[in-house]
Amino acid sequence: MAGQTVHLHEKYAKKLDQAFTLESVVKGRLCREEEFVGARTVRISNVDTVPLNDYDRAATSNRYGTPTEVGDTVQELTMTQDKSFSAVIDKGNSVDQCINKAGRFMKIETEEAVIPAYDKYCLGRLCTLGGTIAGTAEAIGKDNVIQRMSAARQTFVNGKVPVANRTWYVNTGVFNALVETDQFKNLEKLGVKAVAKGQVGEMFGAPVVEVPDEYLPKGVNFLLVHKRAACAPEKIGDNNLHIDPPGISGNLIEGRYYYDCFVYGHKAVGIYVDVTTGDGVEVLAAPEISATDGAVTADGTVWYTTDGTDPRYSATRKMGKAPGAEAGTRVRAYQETEGKFPSPVAEKEITG
């Protein structure tokens, strides 16, 4: 066996699956986006619509209206998370303890390091890239939790977000508040798989998943997420055991995980984030845009577009506060600052 390599995700897969007590709360609830296979960066195009006209029966030409060129909104997604670990199990220690230390180590490493890091990263991305980040100074509790969650539901309805494939991610405080309300359906027979992935009930027809407080950024109470509003591609997930490699008497265990999480700009309305501000938590206000030349007033870093696309996601966005736009141009801008939640998007048509 000396010098051989064993792929732990194959050899120990069944044992690990049976032993897991904490599964990922993200996997299976976001699309994986197969377009990332064989590519680090993907450019996604969303075809724009054109306005409807009144059909003119009396016109000599263009009875359907003046033709409008069909445009595209382009978003560029680049993989960034390439994580790994390396651990040694000395042959003497393994023999003395008479246990399968490699399998036991992988179970603990997966539960306590790999899965939490993946979930926290993905949820953090959703919280900062969501289409709606609603900040309020009022703390959330049993008297207002339904009202706050209903605001998210209303945003989804108005945004035409499908009812199926929605998920609530709530912290422990929100779950405690929900338990004291009549509207919350705390289902007793969810099944082993649902419970293992954190599902604790339903609200407005969508599963409620309780996550540890540390999984969400400070101030975030809950998220409402539609599966197709974001993707979490995983390109590498290897766990390998090297037996007696050069320089080591024993086992070398190494793992590598290549993944990321992205929000689709044209479906960003499908992610709603509720935040309690104060105590160092702030949701930035939308910047002000001058109708004269498009100049942007804001304290943070400003990103803007002049082609009508959303600057939070558009590949054509530019950084700065002086677009220098001509009359008739629609300027859209938002601001961001490290350590704070980004602002909503402001927009204004330049009059000159």
N, C-alpha and C positions, 0 to 999 in steps of 0.2 A: 504493500500500500504506500510505501515511502515515495514521496514526490508526486502523488496523485492529487487531483482536485475533485471535490464533490460539490455539486450545486445544491446548497441547502434548501433552496425554495422547492426543489424536487424531492430530495431525500426525506425532509422533515415536514413537508407540506401538510399531510393529514394530521400528524401529531400536533403541529402548531395550531391548526385551525380548531381542533378540539379543545386546546388549552386556552385559547384567547378569551379574555374576559372584557377587553376593551377593543372594539373594532372602530374603524374610521367612520366618523359621522358625515364625511364628505363624499367618499367613494360611492358611486351609484346614484347620487343625488344631483350630479352635474354631468353634462355630456363630456365624453373623452376627446372628441374631435380627432378623427382618424386622419385628417389632412396633414397632421404633424408627422406622420410616419415618413422617415427619410428626409425631414426638413427641420432646421432649427427655427426658421422664420417663415411665417405664413402671412400672405397679404389677402385679406378677405374683402370682397367687393359686395356692396349692397346696392341694388338698382334703385334709383330714385323714381318717384312717381311724377306725373305731370298733372296740372289742374284740369278739371272738367269744364267744358264750355257748353253754351246753349247752341244747339244745332240750328244753323241759319238757312232755311229753305230758300230764301230769296237771294242769297249771295251768288255772285257770278263765279266765285272761286273760294276755296278754303271754307266750305260750308261747315266743316268740322271745327273750324277755328285755326288760328295761326299755329303751325307745327312748332313744337318745342323739343329741342334736343334732349334725349334721355341721358341723364348723368349717372355717375357712380359715386358712392361714398366708400372710401378705401380705409381699412384699418390694418395696421401692421402689428403682428404678434410675434414676439421673440422669446424663446425659452431661456430662463436664467438660473433656475435652481438645479445645481449639480452637487448633491451631497454624498458623503461617503463616511465610512468608519473602518478601522483596522484594529483587531484585537488578537492577542496571543493566549493560548491555553497550553501551558507547559505539560509535557507528557508525564512528568513525575506527579504533578498536582492532580491530573486526571486519573492516574492509576491509584493514588492514595485515597481519593474520595469515592472511587468505584461508582461514578455516575456518568451519564452522557452529558458532559459539561457543555459540549458544543451546541447540542439541541436546546439545553436549558438556557444557555446564554442568548441564543437567537430569539427565543420566546421573550425574554426580559428586554432585550435590546429593541425588539419590534414594538412591544407594548409601551415601554417607558420612554423611548427616544424617537423611533422612526415615525410611528403613527401620530403622536402628538405634534411633532414638528411639521408634518405634512398638513394636518388639519388646521393648526394655528396659522400656517402660512396662507392656505386657501381662504379661510374665513377672514383673515386680515385683509386680503386683497379684495374680497367682496365688500368689506366694510368701507374701504377707501375709494373703490371704483364704482360703487352702486349708483344707479341712476337717480335715486332720491336718498339724500342723507338729511333726515329731519332732526334738528337739534332743538331742545327746549330745556329751560332751567328747572322745570318741575320734575321732581323725582317720581319714578314710576311705582305704583302700588296697587292694591286691590280696588281702590276707588277710581282709578283712571286707566288701568291696564287694558280693559276692553276697548275703551275709547281710542287709545293709542294704536292698538292693533287694528281697529276698524279703519283708522286713517290709512294704514297700509293697504288694507283690502280695497278701500275706495280708490286709491291710486292705481291698483292693478286693474280694477274694473274700468276706469276711465282710460287706462292705457291698453285696453283690449287684451290683457294677458290671460291666456287660457287658465281655467280652473284646475285642470289636471296637472300633476307634476309640480305643485307648489310645496315648499317646505318652510316651516318656521324654525329658526334656530333661536333659542332663548337661554338666558343665563339662569342661575339658580334662584335669584331674587324674583325674576318674572314668573318662573314656574310656581314659586310659593304664592305669589299674588293670584295666579290663575286658579290654583286649587281652591281659593276662597270665593270664587265666582261661580255663578250658576251656568254660564254659557260654555264653560270649558268641559270637554268630554274627555275625562281621564279613563281611558279604556282599560278594562281589566284583562282582556284576552287579546293581546297584541301579537303574541307568538314570540318564540325565542329570538328569531332573527331581528325583528323590529326592536325588541328590548335591548339586544346587544348593540344595536346601532344608535341607542339613545332615545328612541321614540317613546314618549310618555303619554300621548293622547292626541286629540285633534282640536283644531279651532278653525271655524269657517270652512270646514271640509278638508283642511290641509293638515298633514301630520305635524305634531309639535315635537321637536328634538331638543332635549335639555343637554347643554354642553357645560363643561367646567368653566368657571368664570375666567380663568387665565387664557382660554381659547379665543376670547373676544377682546378687541382693544378696549382700553379703559374708557368708560362712559357708554359703551354700546350695550343696550338692553336686549334687543332682538333684531333679527333679520327675517324678511320674507323673501324667499328666493324661488324663481322658476328655473327648472332644470335647464331649459334651452337658452337662458339669458347669459350663461357663462359656461366655460369649458375648463377641464382640468386634465390636460394631456399628460400621460406618463410614458416616457420613451425607454427608460431603463429602470429595472428593479431587481438587481442581482445580489445574491448572498452566496458566497463561495467559501468552501473549506479546503485549505491547502494542508496536506499531511506531510509533516517533516520537510518543509521547504528549506533551502540552503540557509544555514545560520541559526535554525530553530529546531529544537528537539520537542516536537509536539505539533500543535495545530495553529495555523494562522487563519483567522476568519476575517473576511473582508466583505463589505457591502457597498453598493453604489445605487443612488436613486436620482434619476433625472426627470424633473417634472416642472409644472408651472400651473398658474391659474389666470384666466383672462375673462374679462367681461366684454360681451359683444355690444358695441356702441349702438347698433340699431335695435337692440333688445334690452338696453340698460334699464328701461322702465320696469323690467321684471326683477329688479333687486331694490328693496326698500330697507333702509337702515334707520333704526330709532336710537337716538343718542341723548343722554342727559348731560347738559353742559355745566360748567363750573368746576372748581377744584382742579384747574389746569386743563380741562377739556373744552375745546372750542371748535365750533363749526363756522368756518369763515363766511362772511357775508358776500353776496354777489358784487362784483365790481361795478363801477359806474362807467358808462360809455358816452362820450360826447357826440351829439348829433351833427356837429360841424365837421369834424375830421376823423372821428372814431377813436380819439385818444382815450385810453383807459386809466381810470383812477383806482388804485388798490395798493395795499401795503405789502402784499406777498408777490410771489412770482406769477406773472400773467401769461397765459396761453390763449391765443386767439385764432380765429379763422375768418376769412372773407368770402368763402365759397358756400356758406350756409351750413356746413357740417359742424358736428358737435366737437369742440376743441378738446374735450376730455378723452376722446378716442380716435380722432381723425388723424390720418397719416399726413395731411396737408397743414396741420397746425403749426404756428410759429410762436416763439417766445418774445415778449416785448409789450410795451405799453403805447406804442405809436404806430398803429396800422397804416396811417396815411391814406385812408380809404376815400374814394371818390363818391360823389352823390349817387344814390341809388344802390350802393353796396350795403349788404347786411353784415354787420360785424357781430360775432359771437365770442364771448370771452369768459374765462373763469380764473380764479386765483388759487394757489396752493402754497403752503408753508410747512416745512418739516415739523412734525409733532402735532399738527392740527388737521382736522378734517377739511377736505377741499370744499370750495364754495359751490353753490348752484351756478348755472350758466346764465349770464346776462346777454341780451341781444338788442341791437338797435339798428334801424336803417338810417344811413347817413343822408342828410338833406343838403349838406354843403354850405 
